[in-house]
């Protein structure tokens, strides 16, 4: 095994998950994984320290014996053993066959096994194969157990999340440096992405807009370079952790209304971080944001159509996630706990506002006395150009 992370981190994660599974009267957990950055890759990396860039996987973690994984590529299976934490990784395009064999070898054919990834990751055909090949196994929901364990980041993970922010800053700075008449959106964004890649990023999602209603992948069009441009980056670092940030670059000063709204949202963000103490809920701190904005003269004219907050770690979006949109005030609510890392981006339309909304994105760590910004003191002001 050639993982760069200490085996103590592997053992901590597996031990915590085994304990949680045992407390739920499970004999094992069976985790589904996909080579997809939104959901599915991070769960596999969490227990293997291997970046599953493609393919599907199943990982069996018994409460009292070593983990086994199958992946539908023999070549990838070999690489997991060479570069990750696991010693028993089996390549099989049918995926279930190797795991069924492992369950039989470990005497778990009559076991209670928690399935992780049922709603978003596990293919229906794979679930049917599991039921057909292992009729005596009782498969039970396991997502809540795993999500609760993974949501609390270790000191090592927190440091890995912090290390992403110099990469983000350098990428945004490079974007600003190359902006000039005649450059295309693709060329400007490529400069930012290549900077992140040179600093170890594994993936970068990029969206750009030159008008308030534009927020799209870059196109082969010449940039205007005469008003405002907004860049949003989501960066997956070498450790597999993610961060995201939006910045506004402008050839003009913000209008009085735009500047007033920006400063109001920064103050609301400060209020949210002070309120984000363990024991409070995501719905409660979302309400703090709405109340803080209304108290400054910016009442919301509707609910957010996006997540106000969501977990962020080895997947771009992890549990918990919260939106006040559907149904209002309840979707994805969760209690805050020390060690959670959340992506912060509450978006609201405001009564009577025009122009560019602030679109503040940041990552926060829930501490015992409130939330800490993992981005440090990086401000949210417009970056004045030219």
Buried (B, 14 or more C-beta within 10 A) or exposed (E): BEBEBEEEBBEEBBEBBBEBBEEBEBBBBBBBBBBBBEBBBBBBBBBBBBBBEEBBBBBBBBBEBEBBBBBBBEEBBEBBBEBBBBEBBBBBEEBBBBBBBBBEEBEBEEBBBBBBBBEEBBEEEBBEBBEEBBEEBEBBEBBEBBBBBBBBBBEBBBEBBBBBBEBBBBBBEBBBEBBEEEBBBBBBBBBBBBBBBEBBBBBBBBBBBBEBEEEEEBEEEEBEBEEBBBBBBBBBBBBBBBBBBBBBBBBEEBEEEBBBBBBBBBBBBBBBBEBBBBEBBBBBBBBBBBBBBBEBEBBBEEBBEEBBBBBBBBBBBBBBBBBBBEEEBEBBBBEBEBBBBBBBBBBBEBEEBEEBBBBBBBBBBBBEEBBBBBBEEEEBBBBEBE
